[in-house]
Amino acid sequence: MALWRDSAFACLLLAAACGSSDDARRIEIPVIALEEVGTGFVDPVHLAASGDGSGRLFVVEQRGTVRAIENGRPAAQRFLDIGARVESGGEKGLLSIAFHPRYADNRTFFVDYTTRIEGRLTSIVSRWREAGGRADPASEEVLLAIDQPFDNHNGGQLAFGPDGFLYIGKGDGGSGNDPHGHGQNAGTLLGALLRIDVDAVDPPLAYRIPPDNPFVGQAGARGEIYAYGLRNPWRFSFDPETGLLYLGDVGQGAREEIDVVTRGGNYGWRIMEGDICTPGVNPRCDPTGLIPPIHVYPTGDLGRSVTGGFVYRGTRVPALTGLYVYADYLSGRIWALRYDGTRVTEQRELLHTPYRISTFGRDDEGELYVADHAGGRIFRIVPAGN
């Protein structure tokens, strides 16, 4: 582990030697280390806490299973096993889990996975209930079934916002350069961030569309859409202190981007890729009305597939407080940036790991975790020197 910290530690020494005001601010972002908390998982793609006071951290395995880490060790028993109905591999599979804000009382949670329905690849968002410490296998209630034209960019993260609504990230449907134009089409649920109320029903829907969603009542548009113009929103999260919604959107081949998402926002795909006109579509585009990312990095040595993370609000690494921590799946690099509500004021690499970082997670105490997709290991972020 010490070897991967060397580059970040050297940056700290260089900043201290330079003495400029920018370098002095940069040194405030700390060096971190990773502490293993679980191993033996198969293709972990998502981490989530249940918020019920149990201290459990749930690990979603792409093949269709969920296992918990509790009392410092992986549980022997699977919490959920739907491998028989999940189509897994590549970017398909069981992709996310989200626990109801009142999970301690109603024992209800939600998952997103890909399957085949009459031969068509389909993304499913469904509700489940826990019984006796495990998911009740007979409790599934499908809320959404979304056709997927290709087997990539299936998106699939679920998260409850501070407003109590369920947010759902959906990619543009796949292939390259969004051939069906889903990103700029408010008439499809693809290429968008959706927002639904799972505590009410508006038949024939198995949920209710919040009345303040931006496209409610607009002809030809889907009321479930909260924001659009997204390519592959692999991971997003809310800052529990500010309420800001941070999202990592995976690029086509030129830019990886971090967005702060607002209601009704158009984040540019496929007109723009990050902060440039999409090279494979139209290198001379009109960005009018599009919301630019708060941060981008070019594909190459830094990486080729951004993994969105979290704003740190834990206590183990005080110097990380208020910083958004994110990574790249292919390069294994972990970064942090500070966003003041208008612009990014600081950004630097924290750690260069040998891992395929598929996701971050946050426990009930606000501590952050990362998953190594290839190695099946889960790590907690701790101060360097632990």
Sequence and secondary structure as in RCSB ss.txt:
>XXXX:A:sequence
MALWRDSAFACLLLAAACGSSDDARRIEIPVIALEEVGTGFVDPVHLAASGDGSGRLFVVEQRGTVRAIENGRPA
AQRFLDIGARVESGGEKGLLSIAFHPRYADNRTFFVDYTTRIEGRLTSIVSRWREAGGRADPASEEVLLAIDQPF
DNHNGGQLAFGPDGFLYIGKGDGGSGNDPHGHGQNAGTLLGALLRIDVDAVDPPLAYRIPPDNPFVGQAGARGEI
YAYGLRNPWRFSFDPETGLLYLGDVGQGAREEIDVVTRGGNYGWRIMEGDICTPGVNPRCDPTGLIPPIHVYPTG
DLGRSVTGGFVYRGTRVPALTGLYVYADYLSGRIWALRYDGTRVTEQRELLHTPYRISTFGRDDEGELYVADHAG
GRIFRIVPAGN
>XXXX:A:secstr
 HHHHHHHHHHHHHHHHH  HHHHHHTTS  EEEEEEE   SSEEEEEE  SSS  EEEEETTTEEEEEETTEE 
SS SEE TTT   BTTBSEEEEEE TTHHHH EEEEEEEEEETTEEEEEEEEEEEETTEE TT  EEEEEEE SS
SS     EEE TTS EEEEE   SSSS TT GGG TTSSTTEEEEEBTTS  TTSSSB  TTSTTTT TTS TTE
EEE  S EEEEEE TTT  EEEEE  SSSEEEEEEE TT B  TTTEETTEE TTT SS   TT    SEEEESB
TTBSSEEEEEE   SSSGGGTT EEEEETTT EEEEEEE SSSEEEEEEEEE SS EEEEEE TTS EEEEETTT
TEEEEEEETT 
